[in-house]
């Protein structure tokens, strides 16, 4: 593992206290005197500002989506690195993509400071180690085909900075997601996404607005990349893994909607295609066998729309 020193990090209490996400929100200064209804109304009003903060960063998000997609097309991975809430959000996205889009579990990876233990229990002390972030990236053998996303509300969490520092040295695409401006993270990454959500309802509790903003951005990164990779047809998840009753029913509806067939015929077509909705749709609409449909899809890089347009 490279022995270059980790990036220098601000460590004084003043540096942390000056962050927007650590400030005291004057709108909620009397929240402990409010009724339950007034509390949730106020929280809802604060949450309503998050979408606007994310909207201001959409050009950067789109740039990141395109860059991530390019890496994934080359066989690379999308790797999230964060601590606490930020790390859990990245891990959640990584866990949910395989059943939704039928991608390998190794394509989208979530790394959290403290490892799997930190997914279910508080382990905030692990976030202070830049070396741990570097070690996790080294363990994954991060390389130039990968995209590494450092997620940290403050923009200065040592674990995330260490992960980005290592990834950058290996030639990987680096992306930052934070909720403060002019952060150490922004100085390191190729693409910075910084929705500024302002002070939290409870001062410093960045699982609230900052967490919501990070989740929105992460949703866009993975979902946008999957759409560009052809994992949807229109807005239908045609690569869904039909692994339980709910998902089998969903896959059948998708085949039915995309082919115009009745439910029974769509279900039979899906069974013949071994539960592969994309294969079933192409076979049904093109009048070919599932095997022929798989071959045609492979020839078009898995893009159902392009496969359907063949021969038109």
N, C-alpha and C positions, 0 to 999 in steps of 0.2 A: 504494500500500500504506500502511496506517495507520502513523503514526510514533510511536505510544505506546511508551514504554519497555517492554522485556520484564520479567517478574516478577523481583523480587529473589531471588537464589539463594544458598543457603549455600555458601560456598567454602572454608572452613577445613578442614584435614586432620582436625581433631577432629570436625567435623560428619559427615564421611564415616565416620570410624572408629567412631562411636557407633551406626551402623546395624546392625540384627540380621543383615543379609545379609553384613556385613563381619567379623562376629565370628569368633573361633576356636572350632571345635567340639571340645569336650573328648573326645567319643566317638571322634574320629578322629585324635587327637594322635600316635598311634604307627602310623599307616596305612602309613608307608614301611618298617616292619619286618614287615609281614604278607605272607602268601602270596597268590597271585592269588585263590584261592577265598575267603579271609577278606576280602580287599578288596571283592570283588563282593557278598559277604554283607552287609557293613557298608553298602555303598552302597544295596543293596536295602532294608535296614532303615530307612535314612534316607528313601529314596523313599516308603516305605510311610506316612510321616507327611504326605505332601503332600495326599492326597485329603481328609484330615480338615481341613487348613487351608483348602482350597477349600470344603468343606462348610459351614464357619462363615460363609462369605460368600455363600451361595446366595440369601438374600433380596435382596441387592444385585445379584447377577447376574441374577435374574429381573426386577427392576426395570429393569435396563439392556436386557435382551432386549425387554421390552414397549415401551420408549421407542425403541429402534432400529427395531423393526418399524413403529411409527407413522411414523417418518421415511421408511422405505423405501416404505411405502404411498403417501406423498405424492410419490414420485419422487426422494427424496433418496438419499444414499449412506452407506455405512459405510466410514469412512476410519481406518486404523491409522497411528500415527506413533510411531516408536521408533528406537533406535540399537542397533547390535551385535546380540546374540542377540534382544533384544526386537523390533527392527525386522525381522529375518529371519522371526521367527515370525508377525508380522502380514502380511508379504508372502506367506509360504507359504499362509496362510489365504485371502488374496485370490486367489492363483493357482488354488487348488483348488476354489473355489466355482462358477465358471462351468461346468466339465464335470460337476460333481456335481448342480447344481440348475438348469442352463440359464439362469443370469442373465447379463446383459451384463457384459463385463469392466470396465465403468466403474462398476458398482454397488458393488462392494467393492474398495477401493483400499488398497494397502500402500505407505507412505512410509518410507524408511529414511535416516537421516543419512548423507550421502555418495552417495546415489543408487544406481543399479544396480551400480556398481563394488563397493559395500559388501556386496552380497548374497553375493559369492563370495570376497572378500578382506577381511582385517581393515582397518578404517578408523575406529578408535575415536576419533581426534582430532576427527572431524567432530561427535561427540556434544556437544561443548562449546559449540556455537553455537546460542543461542536464536533468533538472527536467521535461521539457515538453516531452522529449524522453521517460523517465521512465513512465510518466503519460499515454502516448499513448499506451505503451505496457501493462500497467495495465488495461486500458480500454478494450483492446482486450483479457484480461485474458490469456496472454501468458503462456504456460506450457511446460512440458518436451517433449511432442510430436511435438512441433513446431520447425521450423528452422527460425531464424531471421538473416537477412543480413543487416549489417550496411554499407551504401554506402557513402563515403566521399572522394573526390579527395585528400584532405590534409591528411586524416587519423587522424584528431584531432578535427573534428567538435563536439561540445558538445552535440547537439541533438542526433546524431548517437551514440556517446559513452554512453549517458544516456540510450538509448534504449537497447544497447548491455549489459550494466551493469545490467539492470533489468532482461533481458532475461536469462542471465547466472545464476543469482540467482534462477531463477525458474526451472533450469535444461534444458532449451531449447538448441538446437544446435545453435551455434553462428558462423557466417561467416563474414569476413570483405572484402570489396572491396575498395582499395585505390590506389593512383598512386604515393606514396612516400614510402620509406623504413624506417624501425625501428620507426614506429609510435605508439602513444598510442593505436590506434585501434588494431594493431598487438599484443600488449601485453595482450589484453582482450579476443580475439576470439579463437575458437577451430580450425578454418581453415582460413588462411589469403591468399588472392589473391591480389597481388600488381604488376600490370603491370606498369613499370617505363617508362613513355613516355617522360620525360624530359621537358624542358621549352616550354611554349606555344608560338604560333606565336605572339600573343599579350600577354605580360607578365601577368600571373595570371589569364587569361581568361580560366578557366578550363572547360567551356562548349565545348571547342574545342577538343584537342587530349585526354585529360583526360575523357571528356564526351563520346567520341567515344569508348575509351577502356572500360569504364564502361558498355556501351550499349552492346558491344560484349560479355563481361563476363556474363551479366544478360541474354542475349539471350541463352547462353550455359547452364546456370543454369536451367532455366525453360524448355527450349526445350529438353535438355538432360534428365531431370526428366520425362517429358511427354513421351518421347520415351521409357524409361525404364518401364514406367507404362502401355505401350501397347496402347498409344494414336495415334500411327501411324501403318501403314502396309507398310513395305518398307519405302519409303519416302513420302507416301500419308497420308494426314490428315483425316483419316477415322472417326474421331469423330467430324468433323466440324459441327457447327450448321448452317443449311441451312435456314437463316432467311431473306435473300433478294434474288433478282434475280441473282446477281453475284454468291452468295454462293450456291444457288440451282443448277446453271449451273455447278459450280465446283464439287459439290457433285455428280451430274449425271456423269460427266467425270470420277470421281474417281471410281464409281461403274462400269462404262463401262470398264475402264482400268483393274480393278481387276477381272472382270468376263469374259471379252471378248465378252460381249453382244453388240448389236447395241444400238444406243442412245435412241430410242423409248422404247425398252424393259427395258433398264437400268432405264429410267425415271419412268416407270410404277412400277418397282420393288422398287424404292426409295419411291414412293408415298405409296405403300402398307406397307412399313416399317416406315411410319410416318416421312420421311425425315432422318432417321438414316442410314447413309452410311454403317457403320460397320455391322448393322443388315441386310441390303439389300444384301451386298456382301456375307455374310455367307448363307443367305437364297437361293440366286441364285446359289452359287457354290455347296452347300450341298443338294439342292433340298428339302428344308424344309420350313415350314411356318415362317413368321417373329416372331411369338410367340415362336416357338421352337428355332429359332436362338438366341433370347434374353436369353432364359434359358441356352443354351449351352455356350453363351458368359459369363454369370454370373458364370457358373460352372468353367470357366477357367480364372476367375479374369479379364474379359474384354479383354483378349489377343486374337485378331483375328487369328493370326497365329497358336496359340495352338488349338483354336477351329476348325480351318480348318483341322488340322492334326489329329483330333479325328477320330479313326476308320480306319486310314490308315494302 
